Protein backbone atom coordinates (compact mmCIF):
# COMPACT_ATOMS: atom_id res chain seq x y z
CA UNK A 1 0.00 0.00 0.00
CA UNK A 2 1.28 3.42 -0.97
CA UNK A 3 1.65 5.82 1.96
CA UNK A 4 2.20 9.54 2.37
CA UNK A 5 3.70 10.51 5.72
CA UNK A 6 2.97 14.06 6.85
CA UNK A 7 4.82 15.17 9.98
CA UNK A 8 2.78 18.00 11.47
CA UNK A 9 4.25 21.26 12.69
CA UNK A 10 2.20 22.80 15.51
CA UNK A 11 3.72 25.76 17.34
CA UNK A 12 1.01 27.98 18.81
CA UNK A 13 -2.59 27.99 19.95
CA UNK A 14 -3.99 30.75 17.76
CA UNK A 15 -3.40 33.76 15.55
CA UNK A 16 -2.74 35.79 18.69
CA UNK A 17 0.33 33.67 19.50
CA UNK A 18 -1.29 31.98 22.51
CA UNK A 19 0.64 29.00 23.88
CA UNK A 20 -0.60 25.51 23.16
CA UNK A 21 -3.06 24.18 25.71
CA UNK A 22 -2.48 20.98 27.68
CA UNK A 23 -4.08 18.73 25.06
CA UNK A 24 -2.20 20.35 22.18
CA UNK A 25 1.19 20.46 23.90
CA UNK A 26 1.90 16.77 23.32
CA UNK A 27 2.01 17.49 19.57
CA UNK A 28 4.42 20.42 19.84
CA UNK A 29 7.77 20.21 18.07
CA UNK A 30 10.46 22.82 17.50
CA UNK A 31 11.93 23.50 14.09
CA UNK A 32 15.34 21.83 14.62
CA UNK A 33 13.61 18.65 15.79
CA UNK A 34 11.22 18.87 12.86
CA UNK A 35 14.15 19.17 10.46
CA UNK A 36 15.77 16.05 11.93
CA UNK A 37 12.49 14.14 11.65
CA UNK A 38 12.07 15.23 8.04
CA UNK A 39 15.63 14.10 7.20
CA UNK A 40 14.96 10.71 8.79
CA UNK A 41 11.68 10.19 6.94
CA UNK A 42 13.17 11.37 3.65
CA UNK A 43 15.88 8.73 4.01
CA UNK A 44 13.25 6.04 4.45
CA UNK A 45 11.30 7.29 1.44
CA UNK A 46 14.38 7.12 -0.78
CA UNK A 47 14.61 3.39 0.01
CA UNK A 48 10.90 2.63 -0.42
CA UNK A 49 9.17 3.37 -3.74
CA UNK A 50 5.74 3.13 -2.09
CA UNK A 51 6.53 5.74 0.55
CA UNK A 52 6.25 9.51 0.04
CA UNK A 53 6.93 12.20 2.61
CA UNK A 54 5.41 15.66 2.73
CA UNK A 55 5.15 18.50 5.22
CA UNK A 56 2.10 19.62 7.16
CA UNK A 57 1.99 22.99 8.87
CA UNK A 58 -1.09 22.33 10.99
CA UNK A 59 -2.87 25.57 10.10
CA UNK A 60 -2.27 29.30 9.94
CA UNK A 61 -3.54 29.37 13.52
CA UNK A 62 -0.98 26.74 14.52
CA UNK A 63 2.13 28.27 12.91
CA UNK A 64 3.34 31.83 12.53
CA UNK A 65 4.43 33.47 9.28
CA UNK A 66 8.06 32.92 10.34
CA UNK A 67 7.41 29.27 11.23
CA UNK A 68 5.88 28.63 7.83
CA UNK A 69 8.78 30.33 6.06
CA UNK A 70 11.26 28.20 8.03
CA UNK A 71 9.29 25.02 7.33
CA UNK A 72 9.25 25.70 3.60
CA UNK A 73 12.99 26.40 3.70
CA UNK A 74 13.49 22.93 5.24
CA UNK A 75 11.27 21.48 2.52
CA UNK A 76 13.34 23.17 -0.20
CA UNK A 77 16.56 21.81 1.28
CA UNK A 78 15.42 18.26 2.08
CA UNK A 79 12.37 17.39 -0.05
CA UNK A 80 11.84 20.01 -2.75
CA UNK A 81 8.38 19.95 -4.33
CA UNK A 82 7.00 17.48 -1.80
CA UNK A 83 3.31 17.84 -0.85
CA UNK A 84 2.31 20.57 1.60
CA UNK A 85 -0.91 19.83 3.52
CA UNK A 86 -2.53 22.62 5.52
CA UNK A 87 -5.87 22.91 7.34
CA UNK A 88 -7.44 26.24 6.42
CA UNK A 89 -10.72 28.19 6.48
CA UNK A 90 -12.45 25.35 8.27
CA UNK A 91 -14.72 27.43 10.51
CA UNK A 92 -15.99 30.96 10.79
CA UNK A 93 -13.99 31.70 13.95
CA UNK A 94 -10.77 31.09 12.01
CA UNK A 95 -11.88 33.55 9.34
CA UNK A 96 -12.68 36.21 11.94
CA UNK A 97 -9.40 35.71 13.83
CA UNK A 98 -7.38 35.85 10.64
CA UNK A 99 -8.96 39.14 9.63
CA UNK A 100 -8.31 40.62 13.08
CA UNK A 101 -4.65 39.54 13.30
CA UNK A 102 -3.51 39.55 9.65
CA UNK A 103 -5.96 41.90 7.95
CA UNK A 104 -7.02 39.22 5.47
CA UNK A 105 -8.95 35.98 5.18
CA UNK A 106 -6.76 32.85 5.60
CA UNK A 107 -6.66 31.72 1.95
CA UNK A 108 -6.35 35.30 0.75
CA UNK A 109 -3.39 35.86 3.09
CA UNK A 110 -1.73 32.55 2.20
CA UNK A 111 -1.85 33.17 -1.55
CA UNK A 112 -0.51 36.69 -1.09
CA UNK A 113 2.52 35.56 0.92
CA UNK A 114 3.46 32.11 -0.45
CA UNK A 115 3.77 30.42 -3.82
CA UNK A 116 0.80 28.10 -3.48
CA UNK A 117 0.84 25.67 -6.42
CA UNK A 118 -0.14 22.14 -7.42
CA UNK A 119 1.92 20.69 -4.55
CA UNK A 120 -0.29 22.36 -1.94
CA UNK A 121 -3.31 20.62 -0.42
CA UNK A 122 -5.76 22.83 1.46
CA UNK A 123 -7.83 20.76 3.87
CA UNK A 124 -11.46 21.84 4.41
CA UNK A 125 -11.50 25.32 2.79
CA UNK A 126 -15.11 25.22 3.93
CA UNK A 127 -15.49 28.99 4.08
CA UNK A 128 -13.50 29.90 0.97
CA UNK A 129 -15.06 32.60 -1.18
CA UNK A 130 -15.66 32.08 -4.92
CA UNK A 131 -12.80 34.50 -5.59
CA UNK A 132 -10.42 32.51 -3.37
CA UNK A 133 -11.45 29.26 -5.03
CA UNK A 134 -10.85 30.77 -8.47
CA UNK A 135 -7.33 31.72 -7.36
CA UNK A 136 -6.66 28.21 -6.03
CA UNK A 137 -7.95 26.68 -9.27
CA UNK A 138 -5.61 28.90 -11.30
CA UNK A 139 -2.70 27.69 -9.19
CA UNK A 140 -3.86 24.05 -9.50
CA UNK A 141 -3.85 23.51 -5.73
CA UNK A 142 -5.85 20.60 -4.30
CA UNK A 143 -8.81 21.06 -1.98
CA UNK A 144 -9.24 18.12 0.40
CA UNK A 145 -12.78 17.82 1.72
CA UNK A 146 -13.67 15.91 4.87
CA UNK A 147 -17.43 16.06 4.46
CA UNK A 148 -18.48 13.78 7.31
CA UNK A 149 -16.25 15.62 9.79
CA UNK A 150 -17.46 18.99 8.56
CA UNK A 151 -21.03 17.76 9.06
CA UNK A 152 -20.27 16.12 12.42
CA UNK A 153 -18.80 19.34 13.78
CA UNK A 154 -21.32 21.64 12.12
CA UNK A 155 -18.63 23.55 10.28
CA UNK A 156 -20.63 24.34 7.16
CA UNK A 157 -20.59 23.22 3.54
CA UNK A 158 -17.90 23.73 0.93
CA UNK A 159 -18.82 25.80 -2.13
CA UNK A 160 -18.65 22.94 -4.58
CA UNK A 161 -20.84 24.85 -7.03
CA UNK A 162 -17.91 27.26 -7.55
CA UNK A 163 -15.14 24.62 -7.47
CA UNK A 164 -16.56 21.88 -9.69
CA UNK A 165 -16.91 23.91 -12.93
CA UNK A 166 -13.28 25.05 -12.70
CA UNK A 167 -12.14 21.41 -12.92
CA UNK A 168 -10.53 22.10 -9.55
CA UNK A 169 -8.45 19.30 -8.05
CA UNK A 170 -10.43 17.47 -5.36
CA UNK A 171 -9.34 14.96 -2.73
CA UNK A 172 -11.23 13.50 0.22
CA UNK A 173 -10.22 12.72 3.78
CA UNK A 174 -11.76 11.70 7.08
CA UNK A 175 -10.01 14.15 9.46
CA UNK A 176 -11.38 13.60 12.97
CA UNK A 177 -14.48 11.58 12.19
CA UNK A 178 -14.70 8.02 13.47
CA UNK A 179 -15.69 6.49 10.14
CA UNK A 180 -13.41 5.99 7.14
CA UNK A 181 -15.44 5.45 3.99
CA UNK A 182 -14.63 6.92 0.59
CA UNK A 183 -18.16 6.31 -0.62
CA UNK A 184 -19.70 8.06 2.37
CA UNK A 185 -17.48 11.12 1.98
CA UNK A 186 -18.38 11.43 -1.71
CA UNK A 187 -22.06 10.81 -1.07
CA UNK A 188 -22.16 13.64 1.49
CA UNK A 189 -20.47 15.98 -1.00
CA UNK A 190 -23.02 15.23 -3.71
CA UNK A 191 -26.01 15.32 -1.38
CA UNK A 192 -25.10 18.61 0.30
CA UNK A 193 -24.63 20.12 -3.17
CA UNK A 194 -28.08 18.87 -4.13
CA UNK A 195 -29.64 20.25 -0.96
CA UNK A 196 -28.17 23.69 -1.54
CA UNK A 197 -29.20 23.76 -5.22
CA UNK A 198 -32.46 21.85 -4.71
CA UNK A 199 -31.63 19.80 -7.79
CA UNK A 200 -30.48 16.24 -8.40
CA UNK A 201 -27.22 14.96 -9.89
CA UNK A 202 -25.18 18.13 -9.55
CA UNK A 203 -21.59 16.91 -9.78
CA UNK A 204 -21.46 15.46 -13.27
CA UNK A 205 -19.62 16.31 -16.48
CA UNK A 206 -20.53 16.36 -20.14
CA UNK A 207 -18.47 13.20 -20.56
CA UNK A 208 -19.78 11.45 -17.45
CA UNK A 209 -23.41 11.96 -16.39
CA UNK A 210 -23.02 9.61 -13.40
CA UNK A 211 -22.46 11.66 -10.19
CA UNK A 212 -20.97 8.82 -8.15
CA UNK A 213 -18.52 7.91 -10.89
CA UNK A 214 -17.67 11.52 -11.80
CA UNK A 215 -16.95 12.32 -8.16
CA UNK A 216 -14.96 9.13 -7.62
CA UNK A 217 -12.76 9.73 -10.62
CA UNK A 218 -12.20 13.40 -9.73
CA UNK A 219 -11.31 12.46 -6.15
CA UNK A 220 -8.88 9.75 -7.25
CA UNK A 221 -7.14 12.14 -9.62
CA UNK A 222 -6.89 14.80 -6.91
CA UNK A 223 -5.89 12.18 -4.36
CA UNK A 224 -2.97 11.10 -6.52
CA UNK A 225 -1.90 14.73 -6.77
CA UNK A 226 -2.30 15.23 -3.01
CA UNK A 227 -0.07 12.22 -2.35
CA UNK A 228 2.66 13.53 -4.62
CA UNK A 229 2.31 10.66 -7.08
CA UNK A 230 4.33 11.41 -10.23
CA UNK A 231 2.26 9.07 -12.41
CA UNK A 232 -1.19 10.24 -13.59
CA UNK A 233 -2.95 6.88 -13.67
CA UNK A 234 -1.92 3.54 -15.12
CA UNK A 235 1.63 4.00 -16.38
CA UNK A 236 4.94 2.17 -16.55
CA UNK A 237 6.53 2.25 -13.10
CA UNK A 238 3.37 3.39 -11.35
CA UNK A 239 1.70 1.41 -8.56
CA UNK A 240 -1.30 -0.60 -9.77
CA UNK A 241 -4.04 1.61 -8.36
CA UNK A 242 -7.01 -0.47 -9.44
CA UNK A 243 -10.45 -1.10 -8.02
CA UNK A 244 -11.94 -4.53 -8.67
CA UNK A 245 -15.72 -4.85 -8.36
CA UNK A 246 -17.47 -8.04 -9.40
CA UNK A 247 -20.04 -7.49 -12.13
CA UNK A 248 -22.89 -10.01 -12.06
CA UNK A 249 -25.08 -8.23 -14.56
CA UNK A 250 -23.10 -7.59 -17.75
CA UNK A 251 -25.57 -4.91 -18.78
CA UNK A 252 -24.34 -2.65 -15.95
CA UNK A 253 -21.51 -0.43 -17.11
CA UNK A 254 -18.50 0.44 -14.89
CA UNK A 255 -19.67 4.03 -14.34
CA UNK A 256 -23.08 2.76 -13.25
CA UNK A 257 -21.37 0.35 -10.87
CA UNK A 258 -19.38 3.20 -9.32
CA UNK A 259 -22.67 5.02 -8.76
CA UNK A 260 -23.85 1.92 -6.89
CA UNK A 261 -20.68 1.88 -4.82
CA UNK A 262 -20.94 5.56 -3.82
CA UNK A 263 -24.66 5.74 -3.18
CA UNK A 264 -25.41 2.24 -1.83
CA UNK A 265 -21.93 1.03 -0.78
CA UNK A 266 -22.52 -2.20 -2.68
CA UNK A 267 -19.62 -3.80 -4.56
CA UNK A 268 -21.70 -6.28 -6.51
CA UNK A 269 -21.34 -4.91 -10.02
CA UNK A 270 -18.63 -3.89 -12.45
CA UNK A 271 -15.24 -5.11 -13.44
CA UNK A 272 -11.71 -3.92 -12.84
CA UNK A 273 -11.35 -0.25 -13.74
CA UNK A 274 -8.71 2.38 -13.31
CA UNK A 275 -9.30 4.56 -10.24
Secondary structure as UniProt FT lines:
FT   STRAND          3..9
FT   TURN            15..16
FT   HELIX           22..25
FT   TURN            26..27
FT   HELIX           31..47
FT   TURN            49..50
FT   STRAND          51..57
FT   TURN            60..62
FT   HELIX           65..78
FT   TURN            80..81
FT   STRAND          84..88
FT   HELIX           92..102
FT   HELIX           106..113
FT   TURN            118..119
FT   STRAND          120..124
FT   TURN            126..127
FT   HELIX           130..139
FT   STRAND          142..145
FT   HELIX           147..152
FT   TURN            153..154
FT   HELIX           160..163
FT   HELIX           164..166
FT   STRAND          169..172
FT   TURN            175..176
FT   HELIX           182..197
FT   HELIX           211..226
FT   TURN            227..228
FT   TURN            236..237
FT   STRAND          242..243
FT   TURN            250..251
FT   HELIX           254..264
FT   STRAND          273..274
//
